[in-house]
């Protein structure tokens, strides 16, 4: 069982920045997919950023150029740097990992990001 502990959420102003961090109970090196999802009220949970074991990345069009996902092996964290925040970024952000292409997937508890003047 993999546990994911997220931090860094909170209240920010439009145009501001936040850095979300996720600490898994296992090594970040063991995960095939290392992802950040988000879910706004009344909306589907959607993938916003992914970093794969080969270090290639994926970003949703809505966050491309503003969000950066990274995996820090030394700190054993999966981080999401969010810049140029918009009100539409308001959501619960979830860290999620998968141990293999067909392996188990695990989810964090979520951290709230609120963007408001």
N, C-alpha and C positions, 0 to 999 in steps of 0.2 A: 504494500500500500504506500503510495506516494502522497505526501501532504505538501501543499503549496501555501506559503504565507506571503500575502501581498501587503504593500505599504506605499505611501506617497500620494494617495488621493486626498482630495480636499476641495476647498473653494478657491477659484482663481478668476481673474478678470479677463475679458476678451483681449487677445493679443499677448497674454502672459504665457508662462511655461510651467510645466509640471514634469516630474520624473517619477515614474512608477517602478517599483522593484518587486521582484518575486523570488523568494527563496524556497527551493524545493528541498524535501528531506533527502532525496537522492542527488547524485551528481548531475549537473547540467550536461555533462558529456555523454550521459547515457540516453538522452532523449533524441528521437528522430525528428520530431517537430517540437518547437518551443514557440508558443503562440500567445498573443493577446487578443481577446475578444471584447466586445462591449455590447451592452443592451440598455437602450433607453426605455422609459415606461411606455407600454403599449407596442413596442417594437420587437422584432426578432433579434436574437443574439447573433451577431455577425463577426466574422474574422476581420480584424483591422491590420494585424501585422504578424508575420511569421518569420522565424529564422530556422533553417534546416541544419542538419548535422554537417552538411558540406559548407555551411555559412552563407549559402544563398538566402535571399530574403524575398518576401512578398508584402505588398502593402495594398490595402483597399484604395480605390481611386479617391475617395473622400478625404483620406489622410496623407496621401502621397506628397512628399516634399515637406511635410510638417512633423511627421512622426518618424522616429528612428528606433528600431529594435536592436538589441545587442545582447550577447551572452558573455558574461564575465566569468571565466573559469576560475580565476583566483578567488573571487568573492562568492562564487557559486550562486550567481544571481542571473535572472532574466529581466532586463530593464527595458522600459519604454520611455524614451524622451519625447515629450510632447511640446511643440513650439507653436506659436501663433494660434493660440486657443480660440475657438469659436463657440458661441452658445450651443450650436448643434453637436459639439463634442460632449455635452453633458450626458452622462450615462454611468452605469456600473461597469467597471472594467474588470475582466476576469483573466487571470493567468491560466494557461492550460498547456499540458505537455502530453506527448505520446511517445511510448518507448520504442516503437517500431512502426513500419508502414501498416501493419495489421495488429499492432500491439494495443495494450490497454491505454486508455486516455484518462487523465486526471484533471480536476478542476480546483482552483482556489475558491475562496469564499466571496470574492469580489471586493473591490474598493470603489467608493463613490467619487466621481469627478463632477463637480458642478462649476459651470462657467457662467458668471453673471456679473453685470456691472456693479 
